[in-house]
Amino acid sequence: MSQAGSPAREMEKHVVLKRLMASANGRLGLCITLLVILFALLGPALTSYDPIQQNMMEGLTAPCAAHWFGTDEFGRDILSRMLYGTRVALQVGIIVDVISLVIGVLLGLVAGYFGGRLGTLIMRLMDVLLAFPYLLLAMMIVAILGPGLRNAMIAIGIVYIPQYTRLVRGSVLATRELEFVVAARISGASHWRIMTRHILRNCYSPIIVQATLTFGAAIVETAGLGFLGLGAQPPQPEWGAMLSTGRNFILQAPWICTFPGLGILVTVIGCNLLGDGLRDALDPKT
């Protein structure tokens, strides 16, 4: 069975990749995402400046040959801080996705498969979380846990749990009564095996698409918390915190906040375009 299934899975991956590359949004989103990852990996090799070392003699230097993106009020190289900030952004996206995906998928499986009072309780809890604006709920959680990048990532991860829970529950409700699930139940398979081996495997497509969209949203939300002083703390190079300090010099030195803003914009657009391309590529109706 496994030997017969492996070529089929490889063919499916090939078809999905072919569909993704046939989409203009998919190609552009994939290129942007790969470039962001490349900049994060090669950050130390692309600059010789320390992102947190201060040089007051070069404070507020405009973009020039020595400092392509200029310097901030402490003389720190903006390009260097942007490259290291890319690593922080990717770390945020990955950790937030893992937290929200794992918990949300588990809750969605339980709520959709078992239903009853347990499923109703889970979904009412998700409705309570969805009743709050995302950033406001994240601020409330950070206020309880304390400011800092780690707590900000935990807060954003909790905020996006309902997205996965509702998504997976809907897929489970549409799948749990199909013939292959009923056959597995009659054959004596455990509930856990049915949920993970038979039902969850049919939910991969929407989960993957949601993960790419959540990745970009997590970067924006964390940057918002950093801008408000609840996320990454100085002198850590994080795009939201850089925007917060740069707003005080927006007329005198606009490059301080322009480049972090562009970094957030380009990264989120890349994630959203990639998610849009994956949605079309993984849609079984196409």
C-alpha positions in Angstrom: 0.0 0.0 0.0 2.7 2.5 1.0 4.7 1.7 -2.2 1.6 2.3 -4.4 0.7 5.4 -2.5 4.1 7.1 -2.6 4.1 7.7 -6.4 0.5 9.0 -6.2 1.6 11.5 -3.5 4.6 12.6 -5.5 2.3 13.1 -8.6 -0.1 15.1 -6.4 2.8 17.3 -5.2 3.9 17.8 -8.7 0.4 18.9 -9.9 0.1 21.3 -6.9 3.5 22.9 -7.7 2.6 23.1 -11.4 -0.7 24.8 -10.6 1.1 27.2 -8.1 3.7 28.2 -10.7 0.9 28.7 -13.3 -0.6 31.3 -11.1 0.8 34.9 -11.3 -0.1 35.5 -7.7 1.5 32.2 -6.6 4.7 32.9 -8.5 5.1 36.4 -7.2 4.2 35.4 -3.6 6.7 32.5 -3.7 9.5 34.7 -5.1 8.9 37.3 -2.4 8.8 34.8 0.4 11.9 33.0 -0.8 13.8 36.4 -1.0 12.7 37.3 2.6 13.9 33.9 3.8 17.2 34.4 1.9 17.8 37.8 3.4 17.1 36.3 6.9 19.6 33.5 6.4 22.3 35.7 4.8 21.8 38.7 7.0 25.2 38.6 8.8 27.0 38.1 5.5 25.3 41.1 3.8 26.4 43.7 6.4 29.4 44.4 8.5 27.6 46.6 11.1 26.3 45.4 14.4 22.5 46.0 14.6 22.6 47.2 18.2 26.0 49.0 18.4 25.6 52.7 18.8 27.7 55.4 17.1 26.4 58.8 18.1 28.8 60.5 15.8 26.9 59.1 12.8 23.4 59.6 14.2 20.6 60.4 11.7 22.9 59.9 8.7 20.9 60.0 5.4 21.2 57.0 3.1 24.7 57.0 1.5 27.4 54.7 0.3 28.5 53.7 3.8 24.9 53.3 5.1 22.6 52.4 2.3 19.4 52.8 4.4 20.9 55.5 6.6 21.2 55.4 10.4 18.9 56.0 13.3 19.2 58.5 16.2 21.8 56.3 17.9 23.9 55.9 14.8 22.9 52.3 14.2 22.8 51.1 10.6 19.2 50.7 9.4 20.1 48.1 6.8 21.7 45.9 9.4 18.7 46.3 11.7 16.4 45.5 8.8 18.2 42.3 8.0 18.3 41.1 11.6 14.7 42.2 11.9 13.8 39.9 9.1 14.9 37.0 11.2 12.7 38.2 14.1 9.7 38.5 11.7 10.2 34.9 10.4 10.6 33.6 13.9 7.4 35.4 14.9 5.5 33.9 12.0 6.7 30.4 12.6 6.1 30.3 16.3 2.7 32.0 16.1 1.7 29.5 13.4 2.8 26.5 15.4 1.0 27.7 18.5 -2.3 28.5 16.8 -2.2 25.6 14.4 -1.5 22.8 16.9 -4.0 24.0 19.5 -6.6 25.1 16.9 -6.4 21.9 14.8 -6.7 19.7 18.0 -9.7 21.7 19.3 -11.4 21.6 15.8 -10.9 17.9 15.5 -12.5 17.2 18.9 -15.3 19.7 18.4 -16.2 18.4 14.9 -15.7 14.7 15.5 -17.4 14.2 19.0 -19.8 17.2 18.8 -22.3 17.3 21.7 -21.8 19.4 24.7 -18.0 19.3 24.4 -18.1 20.6 20.8 -20.6 23.3 21.8 -18.4 24.4 24.7 -15.3 24.6 22.5 -17.1 26.6 19.8 -18.7 29.0 22.3 -15.2 29.6 23.7 -13.9 30.3 20.2 -16.9 32.7 19.7 -15.8 34.6 22.8 -12.3 35.0 21.5 -13.6 36.1 18.1 -15.8 38.8 19.7 -12.6 40.8 20.5 -10.6 42.7 17.8 -7.4 40.8 17.3 -5.0 43.5 18.4 -7.1 44.4 21.4 -7.2 40.8 22.6 -3.5 40.4 22.1 -2.9 43.6 24.1 -5.0 42.2 26.9 -3.0 38.9 27.0 0.3 40.8 26.9 -0.9 43.0 29.7 -1.4 39.9 31.8 1.9 38.1 30.8 4.0 41.2 30.6 5.7 43.0 27.6 8.3 41.2 25.5 8.6 39.4 22.2 8.1 36.0 23.6 4.8 37.0 25.4 3.8 38.9 22.2 4.2 35.7 20.2 2.2 33.7 22.7 -0.6 36.3 22.7 -0.8 36.4 18.9 -0.8 32.6 18.8 -3.8 32.5 21.1 -5.6 35.1 19.1 -5.5 33.0 15.9 -6.5 29.7 17.5 -10.2 30.3 16.6 -9.4 30.6 12.9 -8.0 27.1 12.8 -10.6 25.6 15.1 -13.5 26.8 13.0 -11.8 25.8 9.8 -11.0 22.3 10.9 -14.3 21.8 12.6 -16.1 22.6 9.3 -13.9 20.2 7.4 -14.5 17.4 10.0 -18.3 17.9 9.8 -18.1 17.5 6.1 -15.9 14.4 6.3 -16.9 12.4 9.3 -19.9 10.7 7.7 -18.2 9.7 4.5 -17.9 6.0 3.5 -14.2 5.6 4.3 -14.6 7.1 7.8 -17.7 4.9 8.5 -15.7 1.9 7.3 -12.8 2.7 9.5 -15.2 3.1 12.5 -16.9 -0.3 11.8 -13.5 -2.0 11.4 -12.7 -1.0 15.0 -10.2 1.8 14.5 -9.8 4.0 17.5 -11.2 7.6 17.6 -7.7 9.0 17.6 -6.7 7.0 14.5 -9.8 7.9 12.6 -9.3 11.6 13.4 -5.6 11.7 12.5 -5.2 9.2 9.7 -8.5 9.5 7.9 -10.2 12.9 8.7 -7.2 15.2 9.3 -5.5 14.1 6.1 -8.4 15.5 4.1 -8.1 18.9 5.9 -4.5 19.6 4.9 -5.3 21.9 2.0 -7.3 24.6 3.9 -4.9 24.3 6.8 -1.9 25.0 4.6 -3.6 28.0 3.1 -4.6 29.3 6.5 -1.1 28.9 7.8 0.4 31.1 5.0 -2.2 33.8 5.7 -1.7 33.6 9.5 2.0 33.9 8.9 1.6 37.4 7.4 -1.0 38.5 9.8 1.2 37.4 12.8 4.0 39.7 11.5 1.6 42.7 11.3 0.1 42.0 14.8 3.5 41.6 16.4 4.7 44.7 14.7 1.7 46.5 16.1 2.5 45.3 19.6 6.1 46.4 19.1 5.0 49.8 17.9 3.0 50.2 21.2 5.9 49.1 23.3 4.3 45.7 24.2 6.4 43.5 21.9 10.1 43.4 21.3 12.0 45.7 23.7 15.0 48.0 22.8 17.6 47.5 21.5 16.3 44.4 19.7 15.9 45.0 16.0 12.2 44.5 15.3 10.3 46.2 12.6 7.4 47.4 14.8 9.8 48.8 17.4 11.8 50.5 14.7 8.6 52.2 13.4 7.8 53.4 16.9 11.2 55.1 17.4 11.2 56.4 13.8 7.9 58.2 14.2 9.6 60.8 16.4 12.0 61.7 13.5 9.5 61.3 10.6 10.2 64.8 9.3 13.8 65.0 10.1 14.9 61.5 9.2 12.0 59.7 7.4 14.2 56.7 6.4 14.1 55.4 9.9 10.5 54.3 9.7 10.2 54.1 5.9 12.3 51.0 5.4 10.7 49.0 8.3 7.3 49.9 7.0 8.3 48.7 3.5 9.7 45.5 5.0 6.4 44.7 6.7 4.4 45.6 3.6 6.5 43.5 1.2 6.6 40.4 3.5 2.9 40.4 4.2 2.0 40.9 0.5 4.3 38.0 -0.3 2.6 35.7 2.3 -0.9 36.8 1.1 -0.1 36.2 -2.6 1.4 32.9 -1.8 -1.7 31.9 0.2 -3.9 33.0 -2.7 -1.9 30.9 -5.1 -1.9 27.9 -2.8 -5.7 28.2 -2.4 -6.2 27.9 -6.1 -3.6 25.2 -6.5 -5.0 23.0 -3.7 -8.7 23.5 -4.6 -10.0 20.1 -5.6 -12.7 21.7 -7.8 -10.0 23.0 -10.1 
